[in-house]
């Protein structure tokens, strides 16, 4: 993937320099203060602890200090994220403009460990995720190391695919797809909503493919083998592959992102067509 000369997006918020992500929770002293206060106020201590942690998260987040790029061991990865994000901005901006709409650019938040979000506390164990409440993608860069080591899915375009998938969720948010599926959550059983979630995730995979095709037409940044590295990543993080790796039995009703074969299929469908119209994973008979 050749993105050395691409611009870097300024929509990246770096929270890696301290704050809530490193410590994780209240200290012993603060916890004792809360417990004493709850006794005299007659309030459930769990309520006060929750409030105190939320305040700490917000305060720590504001106090996080930027990392000096000259001393940042992850400087190259940060630059790569900024360039990939810029490519998604330019590409989806053009796609939306052609359809008579305006693309609203999301932010990417880089953090370590944990961080507050409009969707609750974000944790590295959750992997990269998109929060529609604040229109931000949350990413702990350690995930990319884990992806290469645990899933054997390294490579710059595999990382680009992961970011593009999360931006695909932002596209769903802008077009109203995410709101429609979210309204179904309260009406469906867990297993039935899982099926909706799979369609949502597979559409984001398809949108990642649409992005890759359109960005490459404009920039010619893909090298031979790049698409295959994205397909390797998609295959490695399918629900069935993850369940097998965990040593468990494959349970399709528990899938939330789709099988390896489905994830590969829908990324390829988006890439081959280059059109968001090919990504209707909600159509009857689509899966």
N, C-alpha and C positions, 0 to 999 in steps of 0.2 A: 504494500500500500504506500503510495507516494503522496504524502501530505506535508512534506517539509516546508514548502513555500506557501501553504495555506494560512489565512489569517487566524488569529485566536479569538474566540468569542469572549466578550467581557461579561457574559451572563453566568459566570462560575463563582460560587460563594465558597471560600475555603475556610472550613472550621477545624482543620487538623491541628492548629497551633495551640491546643489546650482547651480548657472549658469542660463541658459536661462529658464529652466523648471519652476522656481519659479516666476520670475518677469512678463514675458509676455509682450514683446514689448518695444519700446523706451520710455524713460522718457520725461517729458514736455520740459526740457531744451534742450535735444538732438533734439527733434522734431522742436523746434524753430530755432536752428542752421541750420538744414536741409532746412527749409522753406526759411530762409534768403539767404542761399547759392543758392537755386534754382532760387530765384528772380534775383540775380546778374549774374548768369551763364546762365539764360534763358533755364533751363532744367525743364521738368515736375517734380514737387515735388514728385509725386508718384514713379517716377523712383529712385530718390535719397533716399526716405524713404525705398524703397525695398532694395537698396544696403546697407544702414545703418543697417537695421534689420538683413540682412544676415551676415554682419560683426560682429554685436553684438552676434548673435547666435553662430557663430563659435568661437569667443573669449570667450564667457561665457562657452561654452561647454568645452574648453580646461582648463578653470580656476576652474571648478567644483572640489571641494575637496572631497576625499573619506570619508565615514562615518565610525567612529570607531565601529567595530562589537560589542564591549562590551556595547556600548550605543545605538545600533541600534534597535528600536522597531520592525523592520521588518527582523531582522537577521535570524529567522527561515525560513521565506518565501524566503529570498535570497538563503539560503543554499538549500532549496528544489528545487528552480529553477536550481541551479548549478548541482544538482544531476540528475534531470530529463534531463537536457541538455546533461550531460555525458552519460546517458543511450541511448539517441538518437544518439550520436556520435558513441558509440560502436556498436549499432544495425545496423544503416544505413551503417557504415563502413564495417561491415561483409556482408551485403546484396550486396553492390556495389562490394566488392571483389569477391564474388561468381559469379558475372556476368562479371568479367574481367575488371571492371572499378574502379576508385578511388574516394572516397567520400571526398569532400572538406568541412571542418567543418565551419558552420556559427557561428556568434556571437549573443548573446542576450544582448540588451541594456536595462538597467533598468533606468527609468526616472520618473519625476513628472511633470505633467501639459503639458509641451511642450518641444520639443527638435529638433534640426536640423537633417535631414537625407538626403541621396542621392536622395530621392523621394519627397523632400519638407519638410515642417515643420510637424513633427509628433505631434499629440495632443491626450491626454488621452481620449477625447470624441470619438475618432475613434476606441477605443478598441485595442487589440494587433494586430500587422500587420507585414508583412514581406516586406522588400524592396530589390528587386533584384539588384538595383544599387550598393549597398554596401554589399549585402549578410548578412544582419542583421535582427534579429527579435526585434521589439520594444515593450516594455511592461511596463506599469504603473501598479504597484502592486495593486493599488486601484481597478483595474478591478476585481480582485478576490473577494474583499469585496462586490462589486456591484453584481457580479454573484451570490453570496450566498444570499444577502439580497433581490435583486430585482427579480432574476430568480429562487431562491430556488434551486440552483445547486452548493452547496458547496461540500467539500470533496477533499482530496488530489489527487485522480485520476481524478476528474473532472478538476482540475487545470492542471494535466499532459496532459489531452486530448487537452486542449487549446494550450499548448506549442507544443505538437506533431502535431497539425493541422498546425501551422505556419511553423514548420520544414518540413511538407509535401509540403508547397509551395517552400521551398528551394530545395527539391528533384525535384520538377517540373522545377525549374530554371536550375538545373544541367543537367537535361535530355532534355532540350530544349522545353518542353511543354509550359512553360510560355512565351517564346519568340514567339512561333507560335500563341498563342492566342492574344498576344499583337499586332501583326501585323494586326489582324482582326479589331482592334478597329477603325481605320480610315476608314475602308471599310463598316462597318455595322451601322445601325441605333442604337440608344440607346437601344431600346427594344430588338433588335436582339442580340446586344452584351451582354445584361443582361443574355440571355440564355447561351451564351458561358461562362460568369462569373460563372453562377450556376454550370456548369459542372466542371470548374476549382476548385471551392470551394468543391464540393462533392468529387472530386478525392483526395483533401487534407484531407478530413475526412476519406476516405478509407485508405490513407497512414498512418494516425494516428492509425487506427485499425491494419494495417500490423505491424507497429512499436510495438504496445502493445503486439501482439501475439509473435513476435520474441524475444522481450526483456524478456517476461515472460518465454519463453522456456529456455533462457540462465540463467536467474537470479531467477525465481520463486518468484517474488516480489508482485504479485497480491493477494489480500485478497478476500474472498467471498463478493460480492456486489460492488466491484470496477468497473467492466465493466458496471454495471447498473447505477452507478453514472455518468460515462461518457455519457451513453445513455440519462440520464436525462438532462445533460448539452446540448447535441446535440439537444434534443427535445425542450429545453427552448429557444434556440437561432435560431430556424428556422425562416425564413422570415415571414411566416404566423403567428407564435406565437408572434413575435415582433410587427407586424402590429395590431394584435388584442389587445395586451397589451397597445399599444399607443392609443387605442380607435378608430382606423380607420377601413376602409374596406380592406379586403384582396384583393390585386391586384397582381395576379401571374406574369403579364408582368413586374412588377417592382422588382421582386425577383432578388437578386444578389448572394445569398448563398444557396438557396434551401429551401424547406419546412422542417418542423420538421420531417415528415415521411421519406423524402429523406435523411436527414442528419443522422438519426438513421440507416436507411437501409445501407448506404454506409460505415459507421464506422463498423457496424456489418459484412458486406461483407469482409472488409479487415481483421478484427479480426478473423473471422471464417476460412478464407483461409490462412492467413499469407503470402500471395503472392501478390506482386505489380501487377502481371499479371491479377488479379481479379478486378483491379481498372480502367478499361477503361470506364470511364464515357462519353467519346466522341464517343463511338461506337453507330451505328444506333440502336435505340430501347432500349438503356441503361436506359433511364429515362421514 
